[in-house]
Amino acid sequence: MHAITFAVKEINDDPKLLPNITLGFQVFDTCNTLRRAAQGTLIMLSGAQEIIPNYNFLSKAPLAGIVGDSGSTRSIFMGQILGLYRYPQISYFSTNPVLSQRDLFPSFFRTIPSDEFQMRGLAQLVSHFGWSWVGLLASDNDYGQSGLHIVKEEIIKVGVCVAFAENILTGLPNRNAPYLAKIIKNSTAKAVVVISSDPDFVIVVEEMLLPYIKNVNFKTKGGRQVFFDANGDIPAVYDIVNWRVGAKGTLKQVKIGSYDSSSPDGKTFKVDGAAITWTNGENQVPLSNCSPSCPLGFRKVTVPEKPLCCHECARCPQGQISNQTDALECHPCSWDTWPNLQQDRCLPRPTEFLSYGDPLSYSLAATAIFSSLVPLVILGVFINYKETPIVRANNYPVSCLLLFSLFLCFLCSLGFIGYPQPEKCLLRQVAFGMVFALCISCVLAKTITVVIAFNATKPGSRLRKWTGVKVPYFLILCCALIQLCICVIWLIFFQPFHELDTDTKPGIIIVNCNEGSSTAFWCMLGYLGLLATISFIVAFLARRLPDSFNEAKLITFSMLAFLSVWVSFIPAYLSARGMYTVAMEVFAILSSSWALVGCIFVPKCFIILFSPHINSREHFTIKPINKI
């Protein structure tokens, strides 16, 4: 009453505000009931004590507007009536958000912000402090229940979970305090949002006619800008205060921020975190989370039947990282990078190939180079002793060709060592297949030559016309041409190519040569096995030739060793990974080449150099066949 009396007096005394207009007022007490609120509203519209709808007894000044009521429930009831006649209604304490709906309340205004702004401010306050696990307490009236609905909706939008939501029962003397205290104590939430209003708080309401109220815009003596928005609400301005215990044990409020919906810089929410003193006497914001934050390298995993804020932290899957806390998902690294041990960043993947810098690689390379010299040395020995019986008896031209092919066999292994350039990938398997086909063809030719030479000495033998160098050369050429055809088809239709393998070994790029066609590779290798098997069978069948003339036994052992190496190579090759696959093939090439050198030529060199008495014509005279 004092506020409206003072306001009307101030307006009437100031000729600048409403010149030539004098305001008056009439007061009706609603007694906080809907019945008295409806009665007072209809009396003001009729202009008399007798209520007659749609009839006006006004004989005095016209009704400019109605101020009231304080309660939202009564204001809603009054607004539904006054809106039909477009009478301005200005409430000084009705904060229910539903009154902002202009289609239902076209002439309603209020000088107190809607609860919606206050509730959004509370929700932003929760979000600002990083709380994701809070409790809610609200009074059981319109203010508390509508505010509870808005706050709950807003905080859920920003990812906050509600630990509990309870009502303050205003109809009970103790407000249900014992039960509420138990709920808060047993909850794991450390932050509680309370929504409760004081119905006795009054804000001065200024009356104006409806057309002018919409355009009201002035500054109060305190510097506050007052105007109504399209919903009839004034700018929402709140102080954010920090309750502290004073020196004498009393509570006091300290302003630490504000919420201003009309802030000129657009920052409606401002809080000075350094000015806050928490209950523990520190300035650090207390944590209120259902679960601890997930560190880098981890991701959140929801727990069934629990709120979203109650989660578990799971390590990122292999090949993925998370570089922020509380990550919802992990992200895979690019194809050429791999996570570090902490899985919080991607590092370049190391490359793996049979490099000359590795001990295994330069050991194999040194072995290949040294081994390639051995056939050349033996070839020199054969050239120097070519007129001796042991050299002449073992097909000197084919032996020289075999030694040269063994020299190439040892050298072709170097093509598998070092960085797999595209040119290397294209030629290394083909070169290996061709030189080994030439080598085994020479062995097969030597074996058949031994058989022909022995049987041609028998009286009346028709094999004498097949003796000489033409048959072995023709046989070598035919066998090598078959392998050449396989390799040409391979290169034309299934070219080997350079490949970066990121799948075989996690975190490592294996630089290798893709053979283009596994079928072509195994056909090439299978053909070598076929030649070696035929050579072994022929040599084995010729094992009973006279001892002094018998090179077939040496070939038998050499082919047996050769086949053993490559049969063992197959499972080892298929089970090895990365550069060890290539190393296995290099080892097989060197081992099988040494099997031929050791079994066929080392015994002959030993006789030539250390047992010259055996290297005589008399020793190589055909002797009777010994039965085994």
Disulfide bonds with the S-S distance in Angstrom:
Cys290-Cys310 1.89
Cys294-Cys313 2.06
Cys316-Cys330 1.99
Cys333-Cys346 1.91
Cys425-Cys513 1.89
